């Protein structure tokens, strides 16, 4: 089966073939490899149907995927690709909530293993996820605009012993992506 993933807003993200009897998880892994994003961040949409890791055991044949004629005359199934923010590092554990770091307006100076030092000021411990700076303790996902790579880096740098030579974490600003 020919699959084309189109990013919302336009533009093809990937195009490939997959077996007709593949599972949704097989499809997600293939898209993940093509676009370089983790499986849990990928959602594929067509009509009112959303395919993501919640349907991982379902088979592609369970869904009537829309077909469109391509320029080559073959039948291609077109799916819209949405990337949601990554899950918080260590979710559902709360280490990245209770430990040092996460408040983009604070002053984190970890003494190591995510423990605050006396030099911390409003660092984010017990108030912010250190992977993305979110102040919502019940949210499973990082703030929109946070890449999985940036979230992982933020979590790592906040948990290690403070070193002024190491670049600190970067967090998204409202409505913007984290700086590269």
N, C-alpha and C positions, 0 to 999 in steps of 0.2 A: 504494500500500500504506500503511495506517495503522500508525504506530509509536508505542508508548508506552514511555518509559524510566522505570523505577521505581528509586529509590535503594535500595540494600541497607539494610534497617532500616525501609523503608516510605516512602511518599510519592512521588507522581509528580514527576519532574524535568522532563519535557517530553513533548509529544505533537504529532505532525506527520505529514504525508504525504510519501512519497518514491516515486519511480518504481520499478516492479517490476524493471527492468533496471539499477538503480543498482549501483555498486560498493560494497564495504565502506568504502572511503575516502570516497565520497560520503556515506554514512550517518554516518561519524565526523565529517566536517566539519559536517554538519547538527546533530548532537548538540553538537559543540563550540560552534557559534554559539548554540544554545539555552541551554546551561548556563554559557557563558563560561569554559571550560577549554580548554587546548591539546589538539590531537588526540592527541599522544603520551601524555597522561595518562588517556585514556578507554579503558575496557574495557566491552564489552557482553556479558552472559552469558545463556545459556539452556541449561538442562540442563548437560551437560559441555562445551559449546562456548563458547569465548571469542572474541569479535571485537575485534581491536585493530589497530594499525598494521602488525602482522606479516602480516595478510591483506589488505593494502590493494588489491591488484589483483584479488582475488576478487570475484565478483558476488553480490548478495544472493540470486539464484535458485539459487546453489550450496548454500544452507542451507535446511533445512526449519524455518522459524521457527514457533514455537508460536502458535496462534491462540486468542483468547478472545473471547467475545461481550461487547460493551460494553452499556451501558444504552440506547444508541441503536439497537442491532440490527446495527451494522456489525461487521465482523471486524477486530480490532486485534491486531497482533503485539506482545507485551509482552516487553521485554528488561530485564534488571537492569543498572543502571548502577553501575560501580565506578570510582572515581577513584584512580589510583595516583599516587605522588609524581612530580614532573617529573624529567626527566633532568638531571644536573648541567649547569649552564651551561658551555658550551664543550666538552661531552663529544663525542668521545673525546679531545680535546686535554686536556692536564693543566695548563694555565695556572691554573685555579682550584684546583689542588692545590698547585702549587709556589709560588704567589704569596702575598703578605702577606694575613693574615686567615683566618678560618674556625674558630679555636678559641674556643668561647664562653666559656672560662675564662681566655683569654689577654688580651694587651694589644696590639692591633694599631694601629700608627701609620704607615701607608703613606706613602712619600715620593713616590708617583705611579706609575702604570702597574703596580700590583701589587708594587712593590719595597718591601721592609722598610726602615725607618729605624733609626737607633741606639736609638730609644725603644721599639721593639717588644720584648715579653717573651712568650715562648710564644704567638706570634700565630697559629700554625696553618700557617705555610709548611712544606710537605713532610709535614704530619701531618693536615691536615683540608681538606675541600672548603669553600671560602669561601662557596659558595651556600647550604649548609645546615648546616655544622658536622660532617658525617659524618667519621669517622676511618677509613673503609674505602676504601682507594685503588682497589679493583677493582670497587666497586659502581657501576653505571651510573645509579642513581636516587638522588635526594635522600632524606633521612630522612622516614619517614611523618609526615604532619602539616604538611609544608612546602608552601606554595602556590607555584605557578610565579611569581606576582607577587613574593612575598617572596624567593624564591631569586634572581630577577633583580636585585632591589633590593640584597640582601646582596652579590652579586657585584660590582655597580657601585660601591657605597659602599666596599667593601674595596679595590678597585683604584684608586680616585682618591686624590689627595693628601689626607692627613688634615686635617680641618677640625673643630674642636671644636663648631662651630655646627650641623653636620650630624648628624642622628640616626644612630647606629651600626646595625650589622646586628642582626637578631633571629633567634634560633635556637629550634627546638623543644626542649622538655624531654622526657625519656623519658615516653612515653605521653600527651603533651599536644600541642596545636597551637601554632604560633608565635603570640605575642600580636598582636592586630590593630593 
